[in-house]
Amino acid sequence: MKQLITFIRKEFLHVFRDRKTLLMLFGLPIAQIVLFGFALSNEIKDSKIVVVDYSKDAVTRQIINKIAASKYFDLEQSLQSSAQLETAFKKGAIKMAVIFPENFATDLIHTNKATIQVIADASDPNLATTTTNYITQIITDYNMETGSTSGQPLQIMPEVQMLYNPELRGAPNFIPGVMALVLMLVCTMMTSVAIVKEKELGTMEILLVSPFKIIYIIIAKLAPNLIISVVNLFIILILSSVFLDLPVKGSVLLLVFDSILFIMTSLSIGLLLSISAKTQQAAMMGSLMGMMLPTMLLTGFLFPIENMPLPMQLLSNIVPSRWYFIIVKKVMLKGLGFSSVWKETLILAGMCTLLFVISLRSFKTRLQ
């Protein structure tokens, strides 16, 4: 037993001397609890909605005040026409709209019945279903309150309309997220071992003394991965159209162009990891863990970004997958053109250029 205790004590000392092991043992659980318990939540809060009030009476003002007082909604300015409403939905500025028809209070007083229209962006079916349920509950509570006060049962019935995904299928939200995740992981993982593999095998010196320029070596490493990733893109688009009944509603050329831009950005990230890493294993783990978690957690694919704390929202801006996810939803699901995705396209182009320049400079510095 004395020998056993001595060996156990030795192993404890080894564990506590290794800071990386301590970080994994204590830091990782704490980080996961904080992320999944506080920062990342499926609960819908502060969802942006607008009101179009054609009636403008005391009853509509009461209902609007109840909606504005709810923690679930962030009431934007009221719109004046359906054209403004359509523009707001296309831009992705709002998730829901509540429309009060003309003579709303008059119909309610004379017939004890009235109808309001609720329009939701169903490109994310879970978000649309949850927010419409919240609105329906607020209207039901108002019916009960006013009915008990006046002594007459009132029926304000919401008519729900789902935009872009009337059947509330999961594929319209699933496919854009999978496209971002697959392209990001495949590109970074394939490229992350391109340079470091040559270093480990000892063939980098042969490449350096060859008549090829450094930029030619990098392009040669990236070209096969770029072609393979584009083939993967077309496979995903064909499968989603044929088997999932989810064709591209907008311009296919625009979607392909932005996808290639995203692929090149991902390849630049993998190239930077490959230049910085010392072993293939480290490069592979860096690309897998460093890209998969941000793509899954900080793109809006699984968790609404607007529900995250402000530091997490700011951090999500540097994740390329977030901007590509927005582009795919706008072009593929909503059928919008370049005028609606120019900002996201410029951001991806800037990220791609910056990352490639940094990779090129790092490569030359390491070689010297």
N, C-alpha and C positions, 0 to 999 in steps of 0.2 A: 504493500500500500504506500509505503514511503517513496518508492521509486515511481509509482503511478502518479502520486501527488506532485512529485518533482517534475515529471514530464508535462503534466497539466499546467503547472505554474509556468514552465518554459513556453508552452504554446500561448498562454495568456499574454506573456511578455512580448512574443512575436506579433500577436494581433494588435496590441496597444502601441507598439512601436511603428507599425505601418499606418501612416496617415490615410492612404488611399482606402485601405480596408475599413478603417474607422469611419471614413466618410460614407462608404457604401452601407455599413451596418447601421449607422445612426442618422446620417444626413438624408439618405434616400427615402426611408419611411416618413421622416418629417416633411420632406418636400412633397411626397405624394399625398399625405393627409392635407397639407395646406392647399395644394392645387385642386384636388378633387373634392375637398370639403368646403373650400371657401372661394377660390378663384373660378373654378369650372363648375357650372351648374346648368341642368336642363330646365330649371325653373325660368319662366318667362317674366321678365321685369322690364319696365320702361320701354315697352315696344312702341314704336312711333306710329301714331295714327292721326288722321285728319277728319274733320267734320265738314260736311256740306249741308248747310241749313237753309232750305228754301222757305221754311215756314216762319222762322224767327219770332217765336212766341214764348210765353212764360214756361210752357211745358218742355219745349226743346231745350231751353236754357237750364232747367232743372236737371234734365238727363245729361246734358253736356257737362254740367258741374260735377255730377256723380262720376262720370267717366274720368274727368280730369283729376278727381280726388283719389282715384284708384292707383295703387302702387304698380299695377301691371302695365299701365299705359303712360306714354309721354305724348300729350296732346299737342300737335303742331298747330300752326295758324290755320284758321278756317279757310277753305277754298270757296270760290264763287261759282265755278262751272265744272262740268264733267270733263272738259278738255284739259283743264289744269290737273284734274284728278288722274287722268290717263298718263299725263306727262310725269307726275310724281311717282306713279307705280313703275313706269318704264325706267326711271332713273334709280329705282330702288331706295328712294328717300323715305318711303312709308311702307308699312306692312299691312295696314288695314284702313278702310274708310267707312264712316257711318254717315248715311244720307237720310235727311229728314225731308219728306215731300211737302209740297205746298198744302196749306189748310190742315196741317197735322193736328193742331189742338182742336180745331172745329170738328173734324171727324171723330176725335176721341170723346168730345163732350156730347155730341149728338148720337153717336152709335155705340159708344163705349169700346170702340175698336179702332186701331190705327196700325199702320205698317211702317217700319223703317227698313232701309236697305243696308246690309253689311257686306262689304266687298273686301276680300282678303287675298293676299299674295300667297298662292298655294304652291309656289315653286319649292318651298319648304313645307311639306304637308303637316308635319308635327307642330310647327309654329302656328300655321293657319288654324288648325283644329283647336289648339289651346286658346288662342286669342279670341276666336269666335265663341268658344264656351264661356270665356270670361265676360264678354259683352252680353251674351244671352243671360248669364246669371245676374248682371247688373240690371238689365231690363226686367227680369223676373222679380227682383227685389223691389224695384220701383213700382211695378204693378201691385205688389202686396201692400206696400206702404200707402199708396194713394187709394187703393181699394178699401183698406181698413179705415182711412180717414173720411172718405166721401160716403162710405156705405154701399157703394155700387162697384161691382167687379169690373176692372178695366183690363183690356187685352191689347198690349202693344206687342205686335208680333214681328220679330226680325226675319227678313228674307235674306238668306245667306247666299252669296255668289263667290265662287272660288276661281280666281284668275290663273291662267297658265297651266293649271293642273286640276281640272274639275273633278276627276275621279279620285283625287288624293292618293295617287300611286306613289310608292316610295322611290321608284327608279329616277324620276326627275331630280330628286335631291341626291340620290346615291351615285349616279353616273358622274356628275361633275367632280364630286369628291374623290371617287376612285380614279378618274383621269389624272387629277392633280397628284394623288398619292403614288400611283403606279409610275407615271412619267418621272416624278421627282426621285423616287427610290431607284428605279432602273438606271437612270442617267447618272446619278451620283455614285452608286455602287460600282457600276461598270468603269467609270472614269477614275474613281478614287484609287484604283490599283494600277493604273496605266503607267505612271512615272515611277512609283515606289517599287514596282515589280522589276523594272530595269535595274534599279539600284541594288536590289537584293540579289539579282542574278549576276551582277557584275558586268552587264552589257551596256550600261550607260556610258562608260568610257569609249566604247566602240562608236556609239552614236555621236559623241562629242567630237571625235576626231574625223568623222565622216564629213564630206563636203556639204552636207545639209545644214541649213540655218536652223536656229532654235525654233523659230516660228513654224518652220516646216515640220519639225518633229511633233510639236504640239498639235498642229492641224491634223497630221497623220494619225495621232492618237485619238482625236475627237471625231474624225469623219465616220469611222464605222459605227461608233455608238450613236451618232446623230442619225444615220440612216436606219439603224435598227429601231431607234425610238420613234421615228416617223412611221415606220411600218407598224409598230405597236399602236400608234395613234389611230391609223386607219382601221386596224383590226377592232379597236374599241368602238369606233364610230359605226362600223358595219354591224357589229354584234348588237349595239344598242338600238340601231334602226330596225334590224331584221327580227331579232328575238324579243326585244323589250318594247318595240313600237315607240321608239323615242328618236325620231329623225331630227336633223338640225333645221330649226325653223328660220334661222338667219342665214347669213352668207357663209357658205362652206369655206370659201377662200379666206375670209377674214378669220375664221376659227382656226384654220390650218396655219395661217401666218402667225397668229398669236401663240399657237401651240408650239411652233418651231422656235419662237422667241423664248418661250418658257423652257423648252428643252435645252436651248443653248445656255440659258441662265443656270439650269441644273448641272449641265456639263462643266460650266465654269466653276461651280461650287465643288464638284468632284475633283476637278483638276487642282484647285487650291488645296484640297485635303490631301491629294496624292503627293503634291510637292512638299507639304508640311510634315507629313507622317514619315516615320522611320521604318515601319514594317507594314506589310500588306494587311495583317490582322488589325493593326491600329487604324489604318485607313478605312477598312471595311466596317469596323465597329463605329468609327466616327461618322461615317455616312449613314449607317443604319439608325443609330440612336439620335444623332444630331439632326437628321432630316425627317425621320418618320414621326417622332413625337410632335415637333412643331407643326408639321403638315396635318396631323390628325386633330390637334388641340387648338391651334391658333388660326385656322382658316375659316371658321364658321361652319365647317362640315359636320361636326358632332355637337359643338356647343356654340350658342349665339354669342358673337363677339360683344354686342352691346350690353350683355349681362355681366361681362367680366369687369374686374377692377380696372381703373384707368392705367396703371402701369402695364397690365397685361394687354390692354388694347393698344397702347403705344408699341409694345414689343411685337405685336402681331403685324405691324406695318413693315417690318424688315423681313418678313417671311414671304418669299416669292409666290408660294402656293396660294396665299390669301388672294392676291390680285388675279391670278389665273383662275381661281375658283369663281370669282365675280364675273370674269370675262365669259367663261363657259356658260354660266347661268343666264347671262344677258343675251348672248348670241344664240346659244343652242335651244334654250327654253322659251325666251321671250321674243326672239326674232329681231333683236335690235341691231343697229349698224355701228359703224366706226364712230359716229358722233356720240354714242353712248358709252364707248369703252376706250376712248382716246387717252384718258387719264391713266387708266390701268396699263394700257399698252406702253405709254411713255415711261411709266415706273419700271416695268419689266425691262424695257430697252436700257434704261439707265443702270439698273442692277446688273444686267448682262455685261454691259461695257465696263463698269467699274470692277466687277469680279474678274473679268478676263484680263484687264490691265494689271490688277494686283497679282494675279497668277503669273503673268508673263514676267513682271518685275521680280517676283519671288523666285521664279525658276532661274533667271539669270544670276541673281545674287547667290543662290545656293551653289550654282555651278562654279562661280568664280572662287 
